[in-house]
Amino acid sequence: MIQKTRVRQLNDEPVRNGRYVLYWMQAAQRTEYNHALEYAIRRANGSGVPLVVAFGLTDDYPEANLRHYHFMLQGLQEVAASLEKRGIRFVVRRQSPDQAAMDMAGDASRIVVDAGHLRIQRQWRSRAAQTVPCLLEEVETNLIVPVDVASQKEEFSAGTFRPRISRRLPDYLKTLAHQRPRRDSLGMKFDGFDITHLSDALDSLDLDRTVGPIEAFHGGTKHAAKRLRHFIAHKLDGFADLRNDPGRDFLSNMSPYLHFGQISPLYIALQVQKTDSPGKDAYLEELIVRRELSHNFVYYNPRYDRYSALPEWATNTLRAHRRDTRQPVYSRRELEEGRTYDAYWNAAQKEMVVAGKMHGYMRMYWGKKILEWSETPRKAFRIALYLNNKYELDGRDPNGFTGIAWCFGKHDRAWAERSVFGKIRYMNAAGLSRKFNPDDYVRKVEALERAAAT
């Protein structure tokens, strides 16, 4: 079932007599549980024309590097194989996503695109909508509840957002049927960029190569689904009690796959819902309420990646303490290299660099300490975003932008006032020790470093 509220018309152009329906794949890089793909197939079948899928591969996505492209192209290789089995031509174009859609629009009867809420994604869709000569529709498939259905405004916190989205869930937690196009498009000829051989494709792209790939994470829906099955079978029961212990592994590690749209959050939720696990509710809170709150933030706040996006009470209290003594103060380079006096913080930074993903609880501690150790809150905010986006496979994501902002007061309340932090929530090493054994975490990261060095 594809709810009408998932579909939004982006321009006023008509449906034309074209050779094919075009699905402009961008944010949802998968063929399973993809509402945009299924909607496009239905439209193509209804018009009696084949479906073509196009993907624009730009060399210069902001802050992306070899690590991110390697993971993404692994997933796109799987997309190509899966679409071929369904008789659908997949065309990768080496150009900006909006230009790829515009160049492929000439013979299209209509275009369908998946929804994306980051600034650059919305710009791409806006430019294409103003240029293509046919109807362009956007379909929400990377959220369980469409962002403007869940709430009509930027929410203050999870507490205000939770009841709003919860009321909508019965209408959207529904299975999605998969269809096959009635007409095959595999024989259609298009110029494209060859991604068959991963190393050759990556070598030909003009990328930032300062951060290398992560072997522990392999991109693609099949690998995401395998991780999900393992999580449900072996970790979900302990998730509620043990997810915040970074020395133990009770996380699903779905965030890199969700970031690239390689797995559907709806599919994950439905699989978890089937269980009677004691960890089910805690996990669905993270997957649905917390994750979709982050999309609410980037959708309704155009300054989501800037210090000015913080709530007024937070910037006021940080301004009041801007002249407080900070000791020590670390440079961005010292932080990037994990050279602080705090072994736990260093471990968190090194985990991100080596593994491409930092434990969620440690990412909160990590961000708080950057605030404590930087010359100004604004500088701390910029450093945290820079490091997160550079090394995390799930960086440059609504969850990442929101997580950094949370460290500075977003979606939180005022706490007891103290030096440097003002009324921003404070975290320290003693607090870690009250919740778990942080030395176990340090040893875990040291093992990751040794493995990466071999």
C-alpha positions as CSV (number, residue, x, y, z in Angstrom):
1,M,0.0,0.0,0.0
2,I,1.3,3.5,-1.0
3,Q,-0.6,6.2,0.9
4,K,-1.5,9.3,-1.0
5,T,0.2,11.4,1.7
6,R,3.5,9.9,0.7
7,V,3.3,11.5,-2.8
8,R,3.8,15.2,-3.5
9,Q,3.7,16.9,-6.8
10,L,6.7,19.1,-7.3
11,N,5.7,21.0,-10.5
12,D,2.7,21.7,-12.7
13,E,3.9,20.1,-15.8
14,P,1.6,17.5,-17.5
15,V,2.2,13.8,-18.0
16,R,3.4,13.4,-21.6
17,N,3.5,10.7,-24.2
18,G,7.0,9.6,-23.5
19,R,9.1,6.5,-24.1
20,Y,9.3,5.6,-20.4
21,V,8.6,6.6,-16.8
22,L,11.7,7.7,-15.1
23,Y,12.5,6.9,-11.5
24,W,15.2,9.3,-10.4
25,M,16.8,7.4,-7.6
26,Q,18.7,9.5,-5.1
27,A,18.0,9.1,-1.4
28,A,16.5,5.6,-1.5
29,Q,19.3,3.4,-2.9
30,R,17.5,0.1,-2.8
31,T,14.9,-2.0,-4.6
32,E,13.2,-3.5,-1.6
33,Y,10.5,-1.7,0.4
34,N,11.0,1.4,-1.8
35,H,7.7,3.2,-2.2
36,A,9.1,5.5,-4.8
37,L,10.2,2.6,-7.0
38,E,6.9,0.8,-6.5
39,Y,4.9,3.9,-7.3
40,A,6.9,4.4,-10.5
41,I,6.3,0.8,-11.6
42,R,2.6,1.3,-11.1
43,R,2.6,4.5,-13.1
44,A,4.6,2.8,-15.9
45,N,2.3,-0.2,-16.0
46,G,-0.7,2.1,-16.0
47,S,0.7,4.0,-19.0
48,G,1.8,0.9,-20.9
49,V,5.5,2.1,-21.0
50,P,8.6,0.7,-19.5
51,L,10.4,2.0,-16.4
52,V,13.9,3.4,-16.4
53,V,15.8,4.1,-13.2
54,A,18.5,6.8,-13.2
55,F,21.1,7.8,-10.6
56,G,23.3,10.9,-10.7
57,L,26.7,10.3,-9.3
58,T,28.4,13.5,-8.4
59,D,32.1,13.6,-7.5
60,D,31.8,16.5,-5.1
61,Y,29.0,15.8,-2.6
62,P,29.7,18.2,0.3
63,E,32.1,16.6,2.9
64,A,31.9,13.1,1.3
65,N,35.1,11.1,0.7
66,L,36.4,7.8,-0.5
67,R,35.0,6.1,2.6
68,H,31.4,7.2,1.8
69,Y,31.6,6.6,-2.0
70,H,33.0,3.1,-1.5
71,F,30.1,2.1,0.7
72,M,27.6,3.8,-1.6
73,L,28.9,2.2,-4.8
74,Q,28.8,-1.3,-3.2
75,G,25.1,-0.7,-2.6
76,L,24.5,0.7,-6.1
77,Q,26.1,-2.5,-7.6
78,E,23.5,-4.5,-5.8
79,V,20.7,-2.1,-7.0
80,A,21.9,-2.6,-10.6
81,A,21.7,-6.4,-10.3
82,S,18.3,-6.4,-8.5
83,L,16.8,-4.0,-11.1
84,E,18.1,-6.2,-13.9
85,K,16.3,-9.2,-12.5
86,R,13.1,-7.2,-12.6
87,G,13.6,-6.2,-16.2
88,I,14.5,-2.5,-15.4
89,R,17.3,-0.6,-17.0
90,F,19.5,1.2,-14.4
91,V,21.5,4.2,-15.7
92,V,24.2,5.8,-13.5
93,R,25.2,9.2,-14.8
94,R,28.5,10.9,-13.7
95,Q,26.9,14.3,-13.0
96,S,24.9,16.0,-10.3
97,P,21.7,14.2,-9.5
98,D,19.5,17.1,-10.6
99,Q,21.3,17.3,-14.0
100,A,21.0,13.6,-14.5
101,A,17.3,13.8,-14.0
102,M,17.0,16.8,-16.3
103,D,19.1,15.1,-19.1
104,M,17.0,12.0,-18.9
105,A,13.7,13.9,-18.8
106,G,13.5,14.5,-22.6
107,D,11.9,11.2,-23.4
108,A,10.1,10.6,-20.1
109,S,6.4,10.7,-19.7
110,R,6.7,11.5,-16.0
111,I,9.4,11.5,-13.3
112,V,9.2,10.0,-9.8
113,V,11.9,10.9,-7.2
114,D,12.4,9.7,-3.6
115,A,12.2,12.4,-0.9
116,G,15.3,13.9,0.7
117,H,15.2,16.7,3.3
118,L,18.7,18.0,3.5
119,R,19.4,21.4,2.0
120,I,21.2,20.1,-1.0
121,Q,18.6,17.4,-1.7
122,R,15.8,19.9,-1.7
123,Q,17.8,22.2,-4.0
124,W,18.3,19.3,-6.5
125,R,14.6,18.6,-6.5
126,S,13.7,22.2,-6.8
127,R,16.0,22.8,-9.8
128,A,14.8,19.7,-11.6
129,A,11.1,20.7,-10.9
130,Q,11.7,24.0,-12.6
131,T,13.4,22.6,-15.6
132,V,11.9,19.2,-16.6
133,P,9.1,19.3,-19.2
134,C,6.9,16.7,-17.5
135,L,5.3,16.0,-14.2
136,L,7.7,15.4,-11.3
137,E,6.4,13.7,-8.2
138,E,8.3,13.0,-4.9
139,V,7.5,9.9,-2.8
140,E,8.5,9.6,0.8
141,T,10.1,6.2,1.5
142,N,12.9,6.8,3.9
143,L,10.6,7.7,6.8
144,I,7.8,5.6,8.2
145,V,5.5,8.7,8.6
146,P,6.0,11.5,6.0
147,V,7.7,14.4,7.8
148,D,4.8,16.9,7.2
149,V,2.2,14.4,8.3
150,A,4.0,13.6,11.5
151,S,4.1,17.3,12.5
152,Q,3.4,20.6,10.9
153,K,6.1,22.4,12.7
154,E,9.6,22.1,14.2
155,E,9.2,20.1,17.4
156,F,10.7,21.2,20.7
157,S,11.7,17.7,21.9
158,A,11.0,14.0,21.6
159,G,8.4,14.5,24.3
160,T,6.3,16.8,22.1
161,F,7.0,14.8,18.9
162,R,6.2,11.3,20.3
163,P,2.4,11.7,20.7
164,R,2.1,13.3,17.3
165,I,3.9,10.6,15.4
166,S,2.4,7.8,17.5
167,R,-1.1,8.8,16.4
168,R,-0.1,8.3,12.8
169,L,1.8,5.0,13.1
170,P,-1.2,2.7,12.6
171,D,-1.8,4.2,9.2
172,Y,1.8,3.8,8.0
173,L,3.2,0.6,9.6
174,K,2.0,-1.5,6.7
175,T,3.7,-3.9,4.4
176,L,4.6,-2.9,0.9
177,A,3.8,-5.2,-2.1
178,H,6.5,-5.5,-4.8
179,Q,5.6,-5.6,-8.5
180,R,7.2,-6.4,-11.8
181,P,7.0,-4.0,-14.7
182,R,4.8,-5.3,-17.6
183,R,7.3,-3.9,-20.1
184,D,11.0,-4.7,-20.0
185,S,13.5,-1.7,-20.4
186,L,16.8,-3.6,-20.4
187,G,17.3,-3.2,-24.2
188,M,17.0,0.6,-24.1
189,K,20.3,2.4,-24.8
190,F,21.6,5.2,-22.7
191,D,25.0,6.7,-22.0
192,G,26.1,5.9,-18.4
193,F,28.9,5.5,-16.0
194,D,30.1,2.0,-15.5
195,I,30.1,0.8,-11.8
196,T,30.6,-2.9,-12.6
197,H,34.2,-2.9,-11.3
198,L,34.3,-1.0,-8.0
199,S,37.9,-0.2,-7.9
200,D,37.9,1.1,-11.5
201,A,34.8,3.2,-10.8
202,L,36.3,4.7,-7.7
203,D,39.7,5.4,-9.3
204,S,38.0,7.4,-12.1
205,L,36.1,9.7,-9.7
206,D,37.7,12.9,-8.4
207,L,37.3,12.2,-4.7
208,D,38.8,13.2,-1.4
209,R,40.9,10.2,-0.6
210,T,42.2,11.2,2.8
211,V,39.8,8.8,4.5
212,G,39.8,5.2,3.3
213,P,37.1,2.6,3.1
214,I,35.9,0.4,6.0
215,E,36.0,-3.3,5.4
216,A,33.8,-4.1,8.4
217,F,30.9,-2.4,6.7
218,H,29.9,-3.7,3.3
219,G,27.3,-1.6,1.5
220,G,24.0,-2.9,0.2
221,T,20.6,-4.1,1.2
222,K,21.6,-7.8,1.5
223,H,24.3,-6.9,4.0
224,A,21.9,-4.6,5.9
225,A,19.3,-7.3,6.1
226,K,21.9,-9.9,7.3
227,R,22.9,-7.5,10.1
228,L,19.3,-6.9,11.0
229,R,18.6,-10.6,11.3
230,H,21.6,-11.1,13.5
231,F,20.6,-8.2,15.7
232,I,17.0,-9.4,16.1
233,A,18.2,-13.0,16.9
234,H,21.1,-12.2,19.2
235,K,21.0,-8.6,20.5
236,L,17.4,-7.2,20.5
237,D,16.5,-8.9,23.8
238,G,19.4,-7.0,25.6
239,F,18.9,-3.7,23.7
240,A,16.9,-1.9,26.3
241,D,19.4,-2.6,29.1
242,L,22.7,-2.8,27.3
243,R,22.5,-0.5,24.3
244,N,24.3,2.3,26.2
245,D,27.3,0.1,27.1
246,P,29.9,0.8,24.4
247,G,32.1,-2.0,25.7
248,R,29.5,-4.5,24.6
249,D,27.9,-4.8,21.2
250,F,24.1,-4.6,21.4
251,L,23.4,-2.1,18.6
252,S,21.8,-2.8,15.3
253,N,24.4,-0.8,13.3
254,M,21.6,0.1,10.8
255,S,22.5,3.8,10.6
256,P,25.0,3.6,7.7
257,Y,22.5,1.7,5.7
258,L,19.6,4.0,6.6
259,H,21.8,7.0,5.7
260,F,22.3,5.8,2.1
261,G,18.7,4.5,1.9
262,Q,20.0,0.9,1.5
263,I,17.4,-0.4,3.9
264,S,13.9,0.8,4.7
265,P,13.1,1.9,8.2
266,L,9.6,0.6,7.6
267,Y,11.0,-2.9,6.8
268,I,13.1,-2.7,10.0
269,A,10.2,-1.7,12.1
270,L,7.9,-4.4,10.8
271,Q,10.6,-7.1,11.4
272,V,11.1,-5.9,15.0
273,Q,7.4,-5.6,15.6
274,K,7.0,-9.3,14.8
275,T,9.0,-10.3,17.8
276,D,8.0,-10.5,21.5
277,S,11.4,-9.3,22.5
278,P,11.7,-7.2,25.7
279,G,13.9,-4.8,23.7
280,K,11.3,-4.1,21.0
281,D,9.8,-0.9,22.4
282,A,13.2,0.6,23.2
283,Y,14.4,-0.1,19.7
284,L,11.3,1.3,18.0
285,E,11.6,4.4,20.1
286,E,15.1,5.0,18.6
287,L,14.2,4.0,15.1
288,I,10.9,5.9,14.8
289,V,10.6,8.7,17.4
290,R,14.2,9.7,17.6
291,R,15.2,9.2,14.0
292,E,12.1,10.9,12.6
293,L,12.5,13.7,15.0
294,S,15.8,14.4,13.4
295,H,14.2,14.7,10.0
296,N,11.6,17.0,11.5
297,F,14.5,19.2,12.6
298,V,16.3,19.4,9.2
299,Y,13.0,19.8,7.4
300,Y,11.6,22.7,9.4
301,N,14.9,24.4,10.4
302,P,16.9,25.6,7.4
303,R,19.9,26.4,9.7
304,Y,20.1,22.8,10.9
305,D,23.9,22.6,10.3
306,R,24.7,25.9,11.9
307,Y,25.1,27.1,15.5
308,S,22.2,29.5,15.0
309,A,19.8,26.5,14.8
310,L,20.2,26.0,18.5
311,P,17.3,27.1,20.8
312,E,17.5,30.6,22.2
313,W,17.9,29.5,25.8
314,A,21.0,27.4,24.8
315,T,22.7,30.2,22.9
316,N,21.9,32.6,25.7
317,T,23.5,30.5,28.4
318,L,26.5,29.7,26.3
319,R,27.0,33.4,25.5
320,A,26.8,34.2,29.2
321,H,29.7,31.7,29.8
322,R,31.8,32.5,26.7
323,R,34.5,34.1,28.8
324,D,34.8,31.2,31.3
325,T,38.2,29.6,31.6
326,R,38.6,26.5,29.4
327,Q,41.5,24.3,30.5
328,P,42.7,22.6,28.4
329,V,41.9,23.9,25.0
330,Y,42.6,21.6,22.1
331,S,43.1,22.4,18.4
332,R,41.0,20.6,15.8
333,R,44.0,18.6,14.7
334,E,44.7,17.4,18.3
335,L,41.1,16.3,18.6
336,E,41.1,14.7,15.2
337,E,44.2,12.7,16.2
338,G,42.7,11.7,19.5
339,R,45.4,13.4,21.5
340,T,43.7,14.6,24.7
341,Y,44.2,13.7,28.4
342,D,41.0,11.7,28.4
343,A,41.5,8.0,27.3
344,Y,37.8,7.5,27.0
345,W,37.3,10.4,24.6
346,N,40.4,9.4,22.6
347,A,38.9,5.9,22.2
348,A,35.6,7.4,20.9
349,Q,37.5,9.5,18.3
350,K,39.6,6.6,17.3
351,E,36.7,4.3,17.0
352,M,35.1,6.8,14.5
353,V,38.3,7.0,12.5
354,V,39.0,3.3,12.4
355,A,35.6,1.8,12.3
356,G,33.6,4.5,10.5
357,K,31.0,4.5,13.3
358,M,31.1,5.6,16.9
359,H,28.9,4.1,19.6
360,G,25.9,6.3,20.1
361,Y,26.3,6.9,23.8
362,M,30.0,7.8,23.4
363,R,29.1,10.2,20.6
364,M,27.1,12.2,23.1
365,Y,30.1,12.3,25.5
366,W,32.4,13.0,22.6
367,G,30.4,16.1,21.6
368,K,30.1,17.4,25.1
369,K,33.8,17.3,25.7
370,I,34.5,19.2,22.4
371,L,32.3,21.9,23.8
372,E,34.3,21.9,27.0
373,W,37.7,21.9,25.3
374,S,37.2,24.5,22.5
375,E,37.8,28.2,22.5
376,T,34.2,29.1,21.9
377,P,30.9,27.2,21.6
378,R,30.6,28.2,17.9
379,K,34.1,26.8,17.2
380,A,33.2,23.6,19.1
381,F,30.0,23.2,17.0
382,R,32.0,23.5,13.7
383,I,34.7,21.0,14.9
384,A,32.1,18.4,16.0
385,L,30.3,18.6,12.7
386,Y,33.6,18.5,10.7
387,L,34.8,15.4,12.5
388,N,31.4,13.6,12.4
389,N,30.9,14.2,8.7
390,K,34.4,13.3,7.7
391,Y,34.7,9.9,9.4
392,E,31.2,8.6,10.1
393,L,29.6,6.4,7.5
394,D,26.3,7.8,8.7
395,G,27.6,11.4,8.8
396,R,26.1,14.2,6.8
397,D,22.7,12.9,7.9
398,P,19.7,14.3,9.8
399,N,20.6,12.1,12.7
400,G,24.1,13.4,12.7
401,F,23.2,17.1,12.5
402,T,20.6,16.6,15.2
403,G,23.0,14.6,17.4
404,I,25.6,17.3,17.3
405,A,23.0,20.0,18.0
406,W,21.7,17.9,21.0
407,C,25.1,18.2,22.6
408,F,24.6,21.9,22.5
409,G,21.0,21.9,23.9
410,K,18.7,21.1,21.0
411,H,15.8,18.9,22.0
412,D,16.9,19.1,25.6
413,R,16.1,21.3,28.6
414,A,18.1,23.6,30.9
415,W,20.1,21.9,33.6
416,A,21.9,23.1,36.7
417,E,24.3,26.0,35.7
418,R,28.0,25.4,35.7
419,S,31.2,26.9,34.2
420,V,31.6,26.8,30.4
421,F,28.4,24.8,29.8
422,G,26.0,27.2,31.5
423,K,22.7,25.4,31.6
424,I,23.6,22.8,28.9
425,R,23.6,19.2,30.0
426,Y,27.0,18.2,31.3
427,M,28.8,14.8,30.9
428,N,32.0,13.6,32.4
429,A,34.1,10.5,32.8
430,A,32.8,9.7,36.3
431,G,29.3,9.6,34.7
432,L,30.5,7.0,32.2
433,S,31.9,4.8,35.1
434,R,28.5,4.9,36.8
435,K,26.8,3.4,33.8
436,F,29.4,0.9,32.5
437,N,33.1,0.0,32.6
438,P,34.7,2.5,30.2
439,D,38.0,0.7,30.3
440,D,36.3,-2.2,28.5
441,Y,35.5,0.2,25.8
442,V,39.1,1.5,25.5
443,R,40.3,-2.1,25.2
444,K,37.7,-2.8,22.5
445,V,38.8,0.2,20.4
446,E,42.5,-0.7,20.9
447,A,41.6,-4.1,19.4
448,L,39.9,-2.4,16.5
449,E,43.0,-0.3,15.9
450,R,45.3,-3.4,15.9
451,A,43.0,-5.2,13.5
452,A,43.0,-2.2,11.1
453,A,46.8,-2.0,11.2
454,T,47.2,-5.6,10.0
